[in-house]
Amino acid sequence: MSAPTTPRPTLSPPAAPARTATARVDWRIRFAILSVVWGFSFLLIKVGTQAYAPFQVALGRVLFGALALLTVLLVRREPLPRGRRTWAHLAVAALLLNTAPFSLFSYAELSIPSSLAGICNATSPLWGMALSMVALSEDRPTRRRFAGLGLGFLGVLTVLGAWQGFSGIDAKGTALALLASLCYPIGWIYVRRTLASVPSSPVALTGAQLMLSTLQLLAVSAAFTSAPASFPLWPTLSVIALGALGTGMALQMQYGLVTEVGPTTAQMVTYFIPVIATAAGVALLGEQLHWNTPVGAAIVLAGAALTQTRRR
């Protein structure tokens, strides 16, 4: 979740380093760990906002995520990207892929359950399909993908209980979560158009991107929030885990999966995130679950899966 729901499609993979202990673990185990980590991210956001302002939760997330990836680069002795133009594009990517969606999800979870936020995140492939038809001329629509888009929209209406007039759903919080999900495909289209030819590895580019997002959120937090009066244990640990594990380690793990099993298999993690987010919210936070939530989530995921299909 901490990154877009689909892997960066056109950036060059990192140079093949020595096989690490993580890489020696079977890819299915790493896939399951990644699903759990990103699924639990929405619970961690919820816990973090109990003590910190949403901008501060987002700030902690990108800060500890950046530290995790910079540590990887230090161990590999791999440099950060160079060039003013590259860093300028990375600043825009940081805004679209980190600063904006992470802040929006944090604000959304002030008023909606973490499970609903996780389901809204699953709409990202639907937004991506709709946008790619307009922005990417090589990404041609098909009847199946159009059907997936319509099915996904039906799933969203089911989750929100449209036949009941959306009663019991916080409209503002849900809109913020859906807007956060929309930020990801916009950001990836921008990355695809501007950073595809940059020679740096995805880890180096994302590390730099998270550094820039940290600076952006530092400025926003300083302008719109007050410094925390205290640092409660569980919210603080949640923010640290959200960044170091859910943003730093998870991205590194995803890049490894893309390299080993390909982007199509690796992106299937998207479809497990809302399931785990819902289970975690209900089991650990006592969030209520009505029948239309899991049914609608299943419809959303089915629609998202259809939008990802391609002609052979």
C-alpha positions as CSV (number, residue, x, y, z in Angstrom):
1,M,0.0,0.0,0.0
2,S,2.8,2.3,0.9
3,A,3.7,2.4,-2.7
4,P,1.4,2.3,-5.6
5,T,-0.5,-0.8,-6.0
6,T,1.3,-1.8,-9.2
7,P,5.1,-1.9,-9.6
8,R,7.0,0.7,-11.4
9,P,6.7,-0.7,-14.9
10,T,9.5,0.9,-17.0
11,L,12.3,1.7,-14.6
12,S,15.5,-0.3,-14.9
13,P,15.8,-3.0,-12.2
14,P,18.7,-2.6,-9.8
15,A,22.0,-4.2,-10.7
16,A,22.0,-7.7,-9.5
17,P,23.6,-7.7,-6.0
18,A,24.9,-10.6,-4.1
19,R,22.1,-12.9,-3.1
20,T,20.9,-11.7,0.3
21,A,19.3,-13.6,3.1
22,T,15.9,-12.1,2.2
23,A,16.3,-13.2,-1.4
24,R,17.0,-16.8,-0.3
25,V,13.5,-17.0,1.3
26,D,11.0,-18.5,-1.1
27,W,9.1,-15.9,-3.1
28,R,5.7,-17.2,-1.9
29,I,6.7,-16.5,1.7
30,R,7.9,-13.0,0.8
31,F,4.7,-12.4,-1.1
32,A,2.7,-13.4,2.0
33,I,4.8,-11.2,4.2
34,L,4.4,-8.2,1.8
35,S,0.6,-8.7,1.8
36,V,0.4,-8.7,5.6
37,V,2.7,-5.7,6.0
38,W,0.7,-3.6,3.5
39,G,-2.6,-4.9,4.8
40,F,-1.7,-3.9,8.3
41,S,-0.6,-0.4,7.2
42,F,-4.1,0.9,7.5
43,L,-4.4,-0.3,11.1
44,L,-1.0,1.3,11.8
45,I,-2.3,4.6,10.4
46,K,-5.4,4.4,12.6
47,V,-3.3,3.8,15.7
48,G,-0.9,6.6,14.8
49,T,-3.7,9.2,14.3
50,Q,-4.8,8.5,17.9
51,A,-1.8,10.6,19.1
52,Y,-0.5,12.5,16.1
53,A,-1.9,14.8,13.5
54,P,-2.4,13.2,10.1
55,F,0.4,15.3,8.6
56,Q,2.7,14.1,11.4
57,V,1.8,10.4,10.7
58,A,2.6,10.9,7.0
59,L,5.8,12.6,7.9
60,G,6.9,9.8,10.2
61,R,6.0,7.3,7.5
62,V,8.2,8.8,4.8
63,L,11.0,9.7,7.2
64,F,11.5,6.1,8.5
65,G,10.8,4.7,5.1
66,A,13.6,6.9,3.7
67,L,16.0,5.9,6.4
68,A,15.3,2.2,5.7
69,L,16.0,2.6,1.9
70,L,19.0,4.8,2.5
71,T,20.4,2.1,4.7
72,V,20.0,-0.4,1.9
73,L,21.8,2.0,-0.5
74,L,24.6,2.5,2.0
75,V,25.1,-1.2,2.3
76,R,25.1,-1.6,-1.4
77,R,27.3,1.4,-1.8
78,E,24.9,2.7,-4.4
79,P,24.6,6.4,-5.1
80,L,21.5,8.5,-5.2
81,P,20.3,9.8,-8.6
82,R,22.1,12.8,-10.1
83,G,20.9,15.8,-12.1
84,R,18.7,18.7,-11.2
85,R,16.1,17.7,-13.8
86,T,15.8,14.2,-12.2
87,W,15.4,15.6,-8.7
88,A,12.8,18.1,-10.0
89,H,10.8,15.2,-11.4
90,L,11.3,13.2,-8.2
91,A,9.9,16.1,-6.2
92,V,6.7,15.9,-8.2
93,A,6.6,12.2,-7.9
94,A,7.1,12.5,-4.1
95,L,4.1,14.8,-4.0
96,L,1.8,12.5,-6.0
97,L,3.0,9.1,-4.7
98,N,3.8,9.9,-1.0
99,T,3.1,13.3,0.4
100,A,-0.5,13.6,-0.9
101,P,-1.8,10.0,-0.6
102,F,-0.2,9.3,2.7
103,S,-1.7,12.5,4.2
104,L,-5.1,11.9,2.6
105,F,-5.3,8.4,4.0
106,S,-4.3,9.7,7.5
107,Y,-7.0,12.3,7.4
108,A,-9.5,9.8,6.0
109,E,-9.0,7.4,8.9
110,L,-9.9,10.1,11.4
111,S,-13.5,9.4,10.4
112,I,-13.7,6.0,8.6
113,P,-12.6,2.5,9.7
114,S,-9.2,1.3,8.6
115,S,-10.9,-1.6,6.8
116,L,-12.8,0.9,4.6
117,A,-9.6,2.7,3.8
118,G,-8.0,-0.5,2.8
119,I,-10.9,-1.3,0.4
120,C,-10.7,2.2,-1.1
121,N,-7.0,1.6,-1.7
122,A,-8.0,-1.4,-3.9
123,T,-9.7,1.0,-6.3
124,S,-6.3,2.3,-7.5
125,P,-6.1,-0.1,-10.4
126,L,-9.5,1.0,-11.5
127,W,-8.4,4.6,-11.5
128,G,-5.2,3.6,-13.3
129,M,-7.1,1.9,-16.1
130,A,-9.4,4.8,-16.7
131,L,-6.5,7.3,-16.7
132,S,-4.1,5.2,-18.8
133,M,-6.6,5.1,-21.6
134,V,-6.4,8.9,-21.8
135,A,-2.7,9.5,-20.9
136,L,-1.0,6.4,-22.3
137,S,-1.6,5.9,-26.0
138,E,-0.1,2.4,-26.0
139,D,-2.5,1.2,-23.3
140,R,-5.5,0.4,-25.5
141,P,-8.9,-0.4,-23.8
142,T,-10.7,-3.7,-24.4
143,R,-14.2,-4.9,-23.7
144,R,-12.9,-6.9,-20.8
145,R,-11.2,-4.0,-19.2
146,F,-14.2,-1.8,-19.7
147,A,-16.3,-4.5,-18.0
148,G,-13.8,-4.5,-15.1
149,L,-14.1,-0.8,-14.7
150,G,-17.9,-1.0,-14.5
151,L,-17.7,-4.0,-12.2
152,G,-15.3,-2.1,-9.9
153,F,-17.6,0.9,-9.8
154,L,-20.5,-1.4,-8.8
155,G,-18.3,-2.8,-6.1
156,V,-17.6,0.6,-4.7
157,L,-21.3,1.4,-4.6
158,T,-21.9,-1.9,-2.8
159,V,-19.3,-1.1,-0.1
160,L,-20.8,2.3,0.4
161,G,-24.4,0.9,0.6
162,A,-25.7,3.1,-2.2
163,W,-29.2,1.5,-2.0
164,Q,-29.4,2.9,1.6
165,G,-28.5,6.4,0.6
166,F,-24.9,5.9,1.9
167,S,-26.2,6.0,5.4
168,G,-23.6,5.3,8.1
169,I,-20.7,6.2,5.8
170,D,-18.7,9.3,6.4
171,A,-18.7,10.9,3.0
172,K,-15.8,13.2,3.6
173,G,-13.5,10.5,4.9
174,T,-14.4,8.1,2.1
175,A,-13.9,10.8,-0.5
176,L,-10.4,11.5,0.9
177,A,-9.5,7.8,0.8
178,L,-10.7,7.4,-2.8
179,L,-8.8,10.6,-3.7
180,A,-5.6,9.1,-2.1
181,S,-6.1,6.0,-4.3
182,L,-6.4,8.2,-7.3
183,C,-3.1,9.9,-6.6
184,Y,-1.1,6.6,-7.2
185,P,-2.0,6.1,-10.9
186,I,-1.5,9.8,-11.6
187,G,1.9,9.6,-10.0
188,W,2.9,6.4,-11.8
189,I,1.8,7.9,-15.2
190,Y,4.0,10.9,-14.4
191,V,6.9,8.6,-13.4
192,R,6.5,6.6,-16.6
193,R,6.7,9.7,-18.7
194,T,9.5,11.5,-17.0
195,L,11.8,9.0,-15.1
196,A,11.7,5.9,-17.3
197,S,15.1,6.5,-18.8
198,V,16.9,7.5,-15.6
199,P,19.7,5.0,-15.1
200,S,19.4,4.8,-11.3
201,S,17.8,1.7,-9.7
202,P,14.2,1.8,-8.4
203,V,15.5,1.7,-4.8
204,A,17.8,4.7,-5.3
205,L,15.0,6.6,-7.0
206,T,12.4,5.8,-4.3
207,G,14.9,6.6,-1.5
208,A,15.5,10.0,-3.0
209,Q,11.7,10.4,-3.6
210,L,11.0,9.7,0.1
211,M,13.7,12.1,1.1
212,L,12.0,14.8,-0.9
213,S,8.6,13.8,0.5
214,T,10.1,14.1,4.0
215,L,11.1,17.7,3.3
216,Q,7.7,18.5,1.9
217,L,5.9,17.1,4.9
218,L,8.2,18.8,7.3
219,A,7.3,22.1,5.8
220,V,3.5,21.3,5.8
221,S,3.6,20.0,9.4
222,A,5.5,23.0,10.6
223,A,2.9,25.3,9.0
224,F,-0.3,23.5,10.0
225,T,0.4,21.4,13.1
226,S,1.9,21.9,16.5
227,A,4.8,19.8,17.8
228,P,3.5,16.7,19.8
229,A,3.4,17.3,23.5
230,S,4.2,13.6,24.2
231,F,5.2,10.4,22.3
232,P,2.8,7.6,23.5
233,L,4.4,4.2,23.0
234,W,1.9,2.4,20.7
235,P,1.2,5.3,18.3
236,T,4.9,6.0,18.1
237,L,5.8,2.4,17.4
238,S,3.0,2.2,14.8
239,V,4.4,5.2,12.9
240,I,7.9,3.8,13.0
241,A,6.7,0.4,11.7
242,L,4.5,2.1,9.1
243,G,7.6,3.8,7.7
244,A,10.4,1.3,8.2
245,L,8.4,-1.8,7.4
246,G,5.4,-0.7,5.4
247,T,7.2,1.8,3.2
248,G,10.9,0.9,3.4
249,M,11.2,-2.8,3.7
250,A,8.0,-3.5,1.8
251,L,9.2,-1.6,-1.3
252,Q,12.5,-3.3,-1.2
253,M,10.7,-6.7,-1.0
254,Q,8.4,-5.8,-3.8
255,Y,11.3,-4.9,-6.2
256,G,12.8,-8.2,-5.4
257,L,9.6,-10.0,-6.3
258,V,9.2,-8.1,-9.5
259,T,12.7,-9.1,-10.5
260,E,12.2,-12.8,-9.6
261,V,8.6,-13.5,-10.6
262,G,7.7,-10.6,-12.8
263,P,5.4,-7.6,-12.3
264,T,2.2,-9.4,-13.2
265,T,2.6,-11.9,-10.3
266,A,4.0,-9.4,-7.9
267,Q,1.2,-6.9,-8.4
268,M,-1.3,-9.6,-7.3
269,V,-0.4,-8.5,-3.7
270,T,-2.9,-5.7,-4.4
271,Y,-5.8,-8.1,-4.1
272,F,-4.8,-9.4,-0.7
273,I,-4.4,-6.0,1.0
274,P,-8.1,-5.1,1.6
275,V,-8.7,-8.6,2.9
276,I,-6.0,-8.3,5.5
277,A,-6.8,-4.7,6.3
278,T,-10.5,-5.7,6.9
279,A,-9.5,-8.7,9.1
280,A,-7.0,-6.6,11.1
281,G,-9.5,-3.8,11.7
282,V,-12.2,-6.1,12.8
283,A,-10.0,-8.4,15.0
284,L,-7.7,-5.8,16.6
285,L,-9.7,-2.5,16.5
286,G,-13.2,-3.9,16.9
287,E,-14.4,-2.3,13.7
288,Q,-17.9,-3.3,12.6
289,L,-18.3,-5.3,9.5
290,H,-21.6,-5.4,7.5
291,W,-22.3,-7.9,4.8
292,N,-21.9,-5.3,2.0
293,T,-18.3,-4.5,2.9
294,P,-16.7,-7.9,2.1
295,V,-19.1,-8.5,-0.8
296,G,-18.4,-5.1,-2.3
297,A,-14.6,-5.5,-1.7
298,A,-14.7,-8.8,-3.6
299,I,-16.5,-7.1,-6.5
300,V,-14.0,-4.3,-6.5
301,L,-11.1,-6.8,-6.6
302,A,-12.7,-8.7,-9.4
303,G,-13.1,-5.6,-11.4
304,A,-9.5,-4.5,-10.7
305,A,-8.3,-7.9,-11.9
306,L,-10.2,-7.6,-15.1
307,T,-8.7,-4.1,-15.8
308,Q,-5.2,-5.6,-15.5
309,T,-5.7,-8.2,-18.2
310,R,-4.0,-7.7,-21.6
311,R,-4.5,-9.2,-25.0
312,R,-2.0,-12.0,-25.7
